[in-house]
Amino acid sequence: MSSSPPGPADSPERPETGPVVRPVVPADPAGLPHWPAPPQPVDDAADQQTQPVVIPVVPDVELPPPSPVEPAEPPVDPDAGRLTADRISQVVRGRQTILRTLSLTVEPGHLVAIIGPSGAGKTVLLETLAGLRTPSTGSVHRAGGVGSLGFVPQDDIIHRELPLGRVLRYAARLRLPADADVDAAVADVLTVLRLTEREKVRVGRLSGGERKRASIAVELLAKPRFFFLDEPTSGLDPATSAEVMRALRRIADSGCTVVLTSHHPPDVDVCDEVVVVAAGGGLAFTGDPMKAREFFDTPTVAGIYTRLDEHNRDYWLRRFADERASKTDLFAIPALPVSAPPGEKRAVPAIPSASPTVQPPVAPLRQWTLLTTRSLDILAHNRLTLSIVLGSPVAILLMFLMLFKSGAFDPATPSPNTSAMILFWIAFGGFFFGLTYGLLQICSEFPIFFREKFAGVGIWPYVLSKLAALLPLLVLVDALLLVVLRLTDRLPKGGFGQLAELFLTLLLASVCAMALGLLASAAVTEPGQATLMLPMLCFPQVLFGGAFLPVPVMADVGRWLSYLMSNRWAFEALGHTAGVEELWRNGKSPLGPPLLASYEDTFSSPAWVDWLIVSGMTLVFLGACWLVLRTKAARRGSRPAR
């Protein structure tokens, strides 16, 4: 450490003229200079004997041109990581006030807890500070942290079917640039959160505290400057809660600004600051936890809740505003947390440093590829779901074989009614496969979708990845259904072209139904509601599909509704390809001509016309699904949809 140069009073008087004198500075073996101690007073005789070090005059010489100067690195913003809320408020539906003109500042690298009674608006405040909600009035400023932000909701934001390491690698590839070292990033966060030994364990088998730390790890991959968590210790036992808080303490000590909500009083003692929100969304206190106890005149954090109930909500707001206006030192922000020993600095652990730069979003095509691969991976690891997905078509196929006799399409002995029912139930089977495959795809992972949407994942890559992941299964089950029925003489004995045309019709119908299932999944709020929608979506397809009651003989309202049924157009395309008009008109069954008369020109249009209609419906359903997800994401304050 260098000392200050001696002042004029300590230095011997220097002559006005003479050579320039500089002290000799010795260097240590490492090459770092040791500045000498200030000179001690000496007598005049000794001073006269001191020989100055004279710097000789160097003659003028021609110097080589200076080398190009490397551009200096941009200076580090000392305010980076500071969070400021300036008179923010939140009003819901133009009437209900959730937050009331609230202002606060969080210093860089601080761990802050937001506490208060239930319904006071803690989560709304957290989401507003994080940028998930736009304040009705006021503003929030995150210095040096645009795009560098992590948010962990109360729900798990990880898929439980996959091993932890694989979950983190998918998350890293969705958040980090293509040239980033994903394995190194995953290893870093596993080390920081002490989950290295659990890397190969399926997430569903982790303990509650480990799953919470795993959710934190997902957000830590992008090295956020700001980190927000909604009740990270909710539902955890005291020991596990303390473990999670220690992990957050290490993250904050690394320079990341961490803000969390909590109902667990021991969490506050680990924090640098506490923000107390009173009922009605007003700010009752912000500052050091120890001084919070002094302010509320209670020895414990739990006592703060009791003190809030002893007075009306405006009492504490006014008192805190008065104390703030008086500029007392009550709200001075300490440099160290309360838990740190006096005079001892916090040790900064080896943790990925927060990055103030904005990571460019991953390209949509790469997002789609990663999301599709992940969906297939999840399906492969969920054996029960995979068994149901593959087993249900087999069960339906067996029902076909048990229900319908062979030879219904034989011109010598045709069965017009049976042939119509076979074609209709083939169309409905494809519809049912697609609908059930898509119905639970989105609603079962809403927390993950919203978090990844906020991290930059586009809605279109997400929706299309669901379609792409399940398309191979639809191809398999549709092909299996047609091939088995053809081999067992329950379809016309046409050539390969006819079978291919039947397959294309069935596949388009299945994809359309899956798009409808994705739309329904996006529209509901939880999987139970999606399950209840299954009969509501299936019955209209049966009633207005045009098989049990031909479209020409329907009432006007029913006929108009039939235009909206994808099953109608699939049934008509299958009938045209199977040649039922020729079979019923010229076959040796007396039931054929009357049945054909009731259907009139139902099967007269070429199949490609029906394909265009079904394809158009598919695009409409997918577009509506995108719009629903975009609207839901906008309500949660996500970034603009892509």
C-alpha positions in Angstrom: 0.0 0.0 0.0 1.4 3.4 -0.9 1.6 6.3 1.5 0.9 10.0 0.8 3.8 12.1 -0.3 5.3 14.3 2.4 3.7 17.7 2.8 5.5 21.0 2.6 5.9 21.1 6.3 7.6 17.8 6.5 10.0 18.2 3.5 13.3 19.9 3.8 13.5 23.3 2.0 14.4 22.8 -1.7 16.5 25.4 -3.5 14.7 27.4 -6.1 17.1 26.4 -8.8 19.2 23.4 -9.6 18.9 19.9 -11.1 15.7 17.9 -10.9 15.8 15.6 -7.9 13.7 12.3 -7.8 13.8 9.7 -5.1 15.1 6.3 -6.0 12.4 3.7 -5.8 13.6 0.1 -5.3 11.6 -2.8 -6.6 10.9 -6.1 -4.8 11.7 -9.4 -6.5 8.2 -9.6 -8.0 8.8 -6.3 -9.8 6.3 -4.2 -7.7 7.7 -1.0 -6.4 7.9 -0.2 -2.6 7.3 3.4 -2.0 9.7 4.7 0.8 8.4 6.0 4.0 8.2 9.7 4.4 11.6 11.3 5.2 12.4 12.0 8.9 13.6 15.4 10.0 17.4 15.8 9.8 19.8 18.4 10.8 21.2 20.9 8.4 24.7 19.4 8.4 23.4 16.0 7.3 21.2 17.7 4.8 24.1 19.5 3.2 26.0 16.2 2.9 23.1 14.6 1.1 24.0 14.3 -2.6 21.0 14.6 -4.9 20.4 12.2 -7.7 20.8 14.2 -10.9 19.0 13.1 -14.1 21.2 13.9 -17.0 19.9 15.8 -20.0 19.4 13.6 -23.0 20.1 15.2 -26.4 17.3 15.4 -28.9 16.9 12.3 -31.0 14.4 11.4 -33.6 11.9 8.9 -32.1 10.1 6.3 -34.2 6.4 6.9 -34.9 4.2 5.8 -32.1 2.5 2.4 -32.6 -1.3 2.5 -33.0 -3.0 2.7 -29.6 -5.4 -0.1 -28.8 -8.9 1.2 -28.0 -9.5 1.3 -24.3 -12.1 -1.0 -22.9 -15.3 0.7 -22.0 -15.4 1.9 -18.4 -17.3 -0.2 -15.9 -20.5 1.4 -14.9 -20.3 1.8 -11.1 -24.1 1.9 -10.9 -24.6 -1.4 -12.8 -26.9 -3.6 -10.8 -28.7 -0.8 -9.1 -32.5 -1.1 -9.1 -34.6 2.0 -8.7 -38.4 2.2 -8.5 -39.7 5.8 -8.7 -43.3 6.4 -7.5 -44.7 3.2 -9.1 -48.3 2.1 -8.8 -50.4 -0.7 -10.2 -54.1 -0.5 -10.9 -56.0 -3.5 -12.1 -58.9 -3.2 -14.6 -58.8 0.6 -14.0 -60.3 0.3 -10.5 -58.4 -1.9 -7.9 -55.2 -0.4 -6.7 -52.5 -3.1 -6.0 -49.5 -0.8 -5.4 -49.7 2.7 -4.1 -47.0 5.2 -5.2 -44.0 3.3 -4.0 -40.4 4.3 -4.3 -37.3 2.3 -3.4 -33.7 1.7 -4.4 -31.7 -1.6 -4.2 -28.0 -1.4 -4.4 -25.8 -3.6 -6.6 -25.0 -7.0 -5.2 -27.6 -6.8 -2.4 -30.0 -9.5 -1.3 -33.4 -8.0 -0.6 -36.5 -9.6 0.8 -40.0 -8.3 0.2 -42.4 -9.2 3.1 -45.9 -8.3 4.1 -49.3 -9.8 4.8 -51.0 -12.0 2.2 -52.6 -10.1 -0.6 -50.5 -7.0 0.0 -49.1 -7.0 -3.5 -45.7 -8.5 -2.9 -45.7 -10.6 -6.1 -47.1 -7.7 -8.1 -44.3 -5.5 -6.8 -41.7 -8.2 -7.6 -43.0 -8.7 -11.2 -43.1 -4.9 -11.7 -39.5 -4.5 -10.5 -38.5 -7.4 -12.9 -40.3 -5.9 -15.8 -42.9 -8.6 -16.2 -45.5 -5.9 -15.5 -45.5 -2.3 -16.7 -46.4 0.1 -13.8 -49.6 2.1 -14.2 -47.7 5.1 -13.1 -44.0 5.8 -12.3 -41.0 4.0 -13.7 -38.5 1.2 -12.9 -34.8 1.6 -13.8 -32.4 -1.3 -13.8 -28.9 0.2 -14.4 -26.7 -1.8 -16.7 -29.1 -4.7 -16.7 -31.2 -4.5 -19.9 -31.7 -8.0 -21.1 -29.7 -9.4 -18.2 -32.4 -10.6 -15.9 -33.5 -13.8 -14.2 -37.0 -14.6 -12.8 -38.0 -17.7 -10.9 -41.8 -18.0 -10.2 -43.3 -20.1 -7.4 -43.9 -23.0 -9.8 -41.2 -25.2 -11.1 -39.8 -24.0 -14.4 -38.2 -27.3 -15.3 -39.4 -30.5 -16.8 -39.5 -33.3 -14.3 -39.2 -36.1 -16.9 -35.5 -35.4 -17.8 -32.3 -35.7 -15.9 -31.1 -32.4 -14.3 -28.1 -32.0 -16.5 -30.1 -32.5 -19.7 -32.7 -29.9 -18.5 -29.9 -27.4 -17.9 -28.3 -28.0 -21.3 -31.5 -27.4 -23.2 -32.1 -24.3 -21.2 -28.5 -23.1 -21.9 -28.9 -23.6 -25.6 -32.1 -21.7 -25.6 -30.5 -18.7 -23.8 -26.9 -18.6 -24.8 -25.2 -17.8 -28.1 -24.5 -20.7 -30.5 -20.8 -20.5 -29.8 -21.1 -20.6 -26.0 -19.5 -23.4 -24.0 -22.7 -25.0 -22.8 -21.0 -27.7 -20.8 -18.9 -25.2 -18.9 -21.9 -23.0 -18.2 -23.9 -26.0 -16.8 -20.9 -27.2 -14.7 -20.5 -23.7 -13.2 -24.1 -23.4 -12.0 -24.2 -26.9 -10.7 -21.1 -26.1 -8.7 -22.4 -22.8 -7.4 -25.7 -24.4 -6.3 -24.0 -27.6 -5.1 -25.9 -29.9 -7.4 -23.0 -31.5 -9.2 -23.7 -34.9 -7.7 -27.3 -34.8 -8.8 -26.6 -34.0 -12.5 -27.8 -37.4 -13.8 -30.8 -37.7 -11.5 -34.2 -37.2 -13.0 -35.7 -33.9 -11.8 -38.8 -35.6 -10.6 -36.7 -37.6 -8.1 -35.0 -34.5 -6.6 -36.1 -33.2 -3.2 -38.1 -30.0 -3.0 -35.1 -27.9 -2.1 -33.0 -29.5 -4.9 -35.8 -28.8 -7.4 -36.0 -25.2 -6.3 -32.2 -24.8 -6.7 -32.5 -26.5 -10.1 -35.0 -23.8 -11.1 -32.6 -21.2 -9.9 -29.8 -22.9 -11.9 -31.9 -22.5 -15.1 -32.0 -18.7 -14.6 -28.4 -18.5 -13.5 -27.1 -19.9 -16.8 -27.4 -16.5 -18.6 -25.4 -14.8 -15.8 -28.1 -12.3 -14.9 -27.3 -8.9 -13.5 -30.7 -8.9 -11.7 -32.3 -12.0 -10.1 -36.0 -12.1 -9.0 -37.6 -15.0 -7.1 -41.2 -15.4 -6.0 -41.3 -17.2 -2.6 -38.3 -19.5 -3.2 -38.6 -21.1 0.2 -42.4 -21.7 0.1 -43.3 -25.2 1.1 -39.8 -26.1 2.2 -38.8 -27.3 5.7 -36.5 -24.9 7.7 -33.3 -26.7 6.9 -34.0 -26.8 3.2 -35.1 -23.1 3.2 -31.8 -22.2 4.9 -30.0 -24.1 2.2 -31.8 -22.2 -0.6 -31.1 -18.9 1.1 -27.4 -19.7 1.4 -27.3 -20.3 -2.3 -29.0 -17.0 -2.9 -26.5 -15.3 -0.6 -23.6 -16.7 -2.6 -25.2 -15.4 -5.8 -25.7 -11.9 -4.4 -22.1 -11.9 -3.0 -20.9 -12.5 -6.6 -22.3 -9.1 -7.6 -25.8 -10.1 -8.8 -28.7 -8.0 -7.4 -31.2 -10.5 -5.9 -34.8 -9.6 -4.9 -37.2 -12.2 -3.5 -40.6 -12.4 -1.8 -41.0 -14.4 1.4 -43.4 -15.4 4.1 -40.6 -17.1 6.0 -39.2 -14.8 8.7 -35.7 -16.5 9.0 -35.1 -15.6 5.3 -34.9 -12.0 6.2 -32.0 -12.4 8.5 -29.8 -13.5 5.6 -30.7 -10.4 3.5 -29.0 -7.0 3.3 -32.3 -5.2 3.1 -36.0 -5.8 3.7 -39.0 -4.2 2.0 -42.2 -4.2 4.0 -45.4 -3.9 2.0 -48.5 -3.1 4.0 -52.0 -4.1 3.2 -53.2 -2.2 0.2 -49.8 -2.1 -1.5 -48.2 0.8 0.4 -44.5 0.9 1.4 -44.2 0.6 5.2 -40.5 0.2 5.4 -37.3 -0.4 3.4 -33.9 -0.7 4.8 -31.7 -2.9 7.0 -33.5 -5.9 8.7 -32.1 -4.9 12.1 -33.4 -1.4 11.8 -36.7 -2.7 10.5 -37.1 -4.4 13.9 -36.3 -1.1 15.6 -38.7 0.8 13.4 -41.6 -1.6 14.2 -40.4 -1.9 17.8 -40.3 -5.7 17.8 -37.4 -8.1 18.6 -38.3 -10.5 15.7 -39.2 -10.3 12.0 -42.4 -12.3 12.7 -43.4 -9.5 15.1 -43.5 -7.1 12.1 -46.6 -8.8 10.8 -48.3 -8.4 14.2 -47.4 -4.7 14.4 -48.8 -4.2 10.9 -52.2 -5.5 12.1 -52.2 -3.3 15.3 -52.7 -0.1 13.3 -54.6 0.8 10.1 -52.6 0.5 6.9 -52.0 4.2 6.5 -50.4 4.6 9.9 -47.2 2.8 9.0 -47.1 4.4 5.6 -47.3 7.9 7.1 -44.7 7.1 9.8 -42.3 5.7 7.3 -42.8 8.7 5.0 -42.1 11.1 7.9 -39.0 9.2 8.9 -37.8 9.2 5.3 -38.4 12.9 4.9 -36.5 13.7 8.1 -33.5 12.0 6.6 -32.5 10.2 9.7 -29.9 7.5 9.5 -32.5 4.9 10.1 -32.6 3.9 6.5 -28.9 4.0 5.7 -27.9 1.0 3.7 -25.1 -1.0 5.3 -22.2 -2.1 3.3 -22.3 -5.6 4.7 -25.2 -7.9 5.7 -26.4 -8.1 9.3 -25.0 -11.7 9.5 -21.5 -10.7 8.7 -19.1 -10.4 11.6 -18.0 -6.8 12.4 -15.1 -5.6 10.4 -15.1 -8.7 8.2 -15.8 -8.5 4.5 -17.9 -11.0 2.6 -15.9 -13.6 0.7 -16.9 -13.7 -2.9 -17.2 -17.4 -4.1 -16.2 -18.7 -7.5 -19.5 -18.0 -9.3 -20.2 -16.9 -12.8 -20.0 -13.1 -12.8 -23.1 -11.1 -13.8 -22.8 -9.9 -17.4 -24.2 -6.4 -18.2 -24.3 -7.2 -22.0 -27.5 -8.1 -23.8 -27.4 -11.6 -25.2 -28.7 -11.7 -28.8 -31.8 -13.9 -29.0 -31.4 -17.4 -30.4 -32.5 -17.6 -34.0 -36.1 -18.9 -34.4 -35.1 -21.9 -36.5 -32.6 -23.0 -33.8 -35.2 -22.4 -31.1 -37.6 -24.6 -33.1 -35.0 -27.4 -33.5 -34.1 -27.3 -29.8 -37.7 -27.3 -28.6 -38.7 -30.1 -30.9 -35.7 -32.2 -29.7 -36.6 -31.5 -26.1 -40.2 -32.5 -26.6 -39.2 -35.8 -28.2 -36.7 -36.3 -25.4 -39.4 -35.7 -22.8 -41.8 -38.1 -24.5 -39.1 -40.8 -24.7 -38.4 -40.5 -21.0 -42.0 -40.6 -20.0 -42.8 -44.3 -20.5 -46.3 -44.2 -19.3 -47.3 -41.4 -21.6 -45.5 -43.0 -24.5 -47.4 -46.3 -23.8 -50.7 -44.5 -23.8 -49.9 -42.6 -26.9 -48.9 -45.7 -28.8 -51.4 -48.1 -27.1 -54.6 -46.2 -27.7 -54.4 -46.4 -31.5 -53.8 -50.2 -31.2 -56.9 -50.5 -28.9 -59.0 -48.5 -31.4 -57.8 -50.6 -34.3 -58.8 -53.8 -32.5 -62.3 -52.3 -32.0 -62.5 -51.7 -35.7 -61.6 -55.3 -36.4 -64.2 -56.6 -33.9 -66.9 -54.2 -35.1 -66.8 -54.2 -38.9 -67.0 -57.3 -41.1 -64.6 -57.6 -44.0 -65.7 -57.3 -47.7 -67.8 -54.1 -47.2 -66.2 -52.6 -50.3 -66.5 -55.7 -52.5 -68.6 -54.7 -55.6 -70.1 -58.2 -55.7 -71.4 -58.1 -52.1 -71.1 -54.5 -51.0 -72.5 -53.2 -47.7 -73.2 -49.5 -48.2 -74.0 -48.6 -44.6 -70.9 -50.5 -43.3 -68.6 -48.8 -45.9 -69.9 -45.4 -44.9 -69.4 -46.1 -41.2 -65.8 -47.5 -41.8 -64.8 -44.3 -43.6 -66.4 -42.0 -41.0 -64.8 -43.8 -38.1 -61.4 -43.8 -39.9 -61.8 -40.0 -40.2 -62.9 -39.6 -36.6 -60.1 -41.9 -35.4 -57.5 -39.6 -37.0 -59.3 -36.6 -35.4 -59.3 -38.3 -32.0 -55.6 -39.2 -32.2 -54.6 -35.7 -33.1 -56.8 -34.0 -30.6 -55.7 -36.1 -27.6 -52.1 -35.7 -28.6 -52.3 -31.9 -28.6 -54.8 -31.3 -25.8 -52.3 -31.4 -22.9 -49.1 -30.2 -24.6 -49.2 -26.5 -23.6 -51.4 -26.2 -20.5 -49.3 -28.7 -18.6 -46.2 -26.5 -18.8 -47.5 -22.9 -18.7 -44.9 -21.8 -16.1 -42.1 -23.1 -18.3 -43.6 -21.4 -21.4 -44.0 -18.0 -19.8 -40.5 -18.0 -18.3 -38.9 -19.1 -21.6 -41.0 -16.5 -23.4 -39.6 -13.8 -21.2 -36.1 -15.2 -21.8 -36.6 -14.6 -25.6 -38.2 -17.9 -26.9 -40.7 -17.1 -29.7 -44.3 -18.3 -29.7 -44.2 -19.6 -33.2 -41.1 -21.8 -32.6 -42.7 -23.1 -29.5 -46.1 -24.0 -31.1 -44.6 -25.5 -34.2 -42.2 -27.6 -32.1 -45.2 -29.3 -30.5 -46.6 -30.0 -33.9 -43.3 -31.3 -35.2 -42.6 -33.5 -32.2 -45.9 -35.3 -32.4 -46.1 -35.5 -36.2 -44.0 -38.7 -36.4 -46.4 -40.5 -34.0 -49.4 -39.4 -36.1 -47.7 -40.7 -39.3 -47.1 -44.0 -37.5 -50.6 -44.6 -36.1 -52.4 -43.3 -39.2 -50.3 -45.6 -41.5 -50.8 -48.5 -39.1 -54.6 -48.0 -39.1 -54.9 -47.9 -42.9 -52.5 -50.7 -43.6 -54.2 -53.1 -41.2 -57.7 -52.3 -42.4 -56.5 -52.7 -46.0 -54.8 -56.1 -45.3 -58.0 -57.3 -43.5 -60.2 -56.4 -46.5 -62.0 -53.5 -44.7 -60.9 -51.0 -47.4 -61.2 -51.0 -51.2 -58.7 -53.1 -53.0 -57.2 -50.3 -54.9 -53.5 -49.7 -55.8 -50.8 -47.9 -53.9 -51.9 -44.5 -55.2 -55.4 -44.9 -53.7 -53.9 -46.0 -50.3 -51.5 -43.1 -50.4 -54.4 -40.7 -51.1 -56.3 -42.1 -48.2 -53.3 -41.8 -45.9 -52.7 -38.1 -46.9 -56.4 -37.3 -46.1 -56.1 -39.0 -42.7 -52.8 -37.4 -41.9 -54.1 -33.9 -42.8 -57.2 -34.5 -40.6 -55.0 -35.6 -37.7 -52.7 -32.6 -38.0 -55.8 -30.3 -38.1 -57.2 -31.9 -35.0 -53.8 -31.6 -33.2 -53.8 -27.9 -34.0 -57.3 -27.7 -32.5 -56.0 -29.5 -29.5 -53.1 -27.1 -29.1 -55.5 -24.2 -29.3 -57.7 -25.7 -26.6 -54.6 -26.4 -24.5 -53.5 -22.8 -24.8 -57.0 -21.4 -24.0 -57.5 -23.2 -20.7 -55.6 -22.5 -17.5 -54.8 -26.0 -16.2 -54.8 -29.6 -17.5 -58.1 -30.5 -15.7 -60.0 -28.0 -17.9 -58.4 -29.4 -21.0 -59.6 -32.9 -20.1 -63.2 -31.6 -19.7 -63.0 -30.0 -23.2 -62.4 -33.4 -24.9 -66.1 -34.5 -25.2 -67.1 -30.9 -26.0 -64.8 -31.0 -29.0 -65.6 -34.5 -30.1 -69.4 -34.6 -30.1 -69.9 -31.9 -32.6 -67.6 -33.7 -35.0 -69.7 -36.8 -34.7 -73.1 -35.1 -34.9 -72.3 -32.6 -37.7 -69.7 -34.7 -39.6 -72.3 -35.8 -42.2 -72.1 -39.5 -41.7 -75.0 -40.4 -39.4 -77.1 -37.7 -40.9 -76.1 -36.6 -44.4 -75.5 -32.9 -44.7 -78.2 -32.4 -47.4 -80.9 -33.5 -45.0 -79.7 -31.5 -42.0 -81.6 -28.5 -40.8 -80.2 -25.2 -41.9 -78.4 -24.4 -38.7 -76.9 -27.9 -38.6 -75.8 -27.6 -42.2 -74.0 -24.3 -41.5 -72.3 -25.8 -38.5 -71.1 -28.7 -40.5 -68.9 -26.3 -42.5 -66.9 -25.8 -39.3 -66.2 -29.5 -38.8 -62.9 -30.8 -40.1 -64.3 -34.3 -39.7 -66.9 -33.6 -42.4 -64.3 -32.7 -45.0 -62.0 -35.7 -44.1 -65.0 -38.0 -44.4 -66.0 -36.6 -47.8 -62.4 -36.9 -49.1 -62.1 -40.5 -47.9 -65.4 -41.3 -49.6 -64.3 -39.7 -52.9 -61.0 -41.6 -52.9 -62.7 -44.9 -51.9 -65.2 -44.5 -54.8 -68.3 -44.9 -52.7 -70.5 -43.2 -55.4 -69.6 -45.8 -57.9 -69.8 -48.6 -55.4 -73.3 -47.6 -54.2 -74.6 -46.7 -57.6 -73.4 -49.8 -59.5 -72.8 -52.3 -56.7 -75.1 -55.3 -56.2 -76.7 -54.0 -53.1 -80.3 -52.6 -53.2 -79.4 -50.2 -50.4 -76.8 -48.4 -52.4 -78.9 -46.1 -54.7 -81.2 -44.9 -51.9 -78.3 -44.2 -49.6 -76.5 -42.3 -52.4 -79.6 -40.2 -53.0 -79.6 -39.1 -49.4 -76.0 -38.0 -49.6 -76.5 -36.3 -53.0 -73.2 -34.8 -54.2 -71.4 -35.2 -50.9 -68.6 -37.2 -52.4 -68.4 -35.6 -55.8 -65.7 -33.0 -55.1 -62.1 -34.1 -55.7 -60.1 -34.9 -52.6 -57.7 -32.0 -53.1 -60.6 -29.5 -52.5 -61.2 -31.1 -49.1 -57.4 -31.1 -48.4 -57.3 -27.3 -49.0 -60.2 -26.8 -46.6 -58.7 -28.9 -43.9 -55.3 -27.3 -44.4 -56.9 -23.9 -44.1 -58.5 -24.9 -40.8 -55.1 -26.0 -39.5 -53.6 -22.7 -40.2 -56.5 -20.9 -38.5 -56.2 -23.1 -35.4 -52.4 -22.5 -35.2 -52.9 -18.8 -35.7 -55.5 -18.7 -33.0 -53.2 -20.6 -30.7 -50.4 -18.1 -31.3 -52.8 -15.2 -30.6 -54.1 -16.8 -27.4 -50.5 -17.4 -26.1 -49.5 -13.9 -27.2 -52.4 -12.4 -25.3 -51.6 -14.4 -22.1 -48.0 -13.5 -22.3 -48.8 -9.9 -22.8 -51.0 -9.9 -19.7 -48.0 -11.3 -17.7 -45.8 -8.5 -19.1 -43.6 -10.7 -21.3 -41.5 -9.2 -24.1 -43.2 -8.6 -27.4 -44.2 -11.8 -29.2 -42.5 -13.1 -32.3 
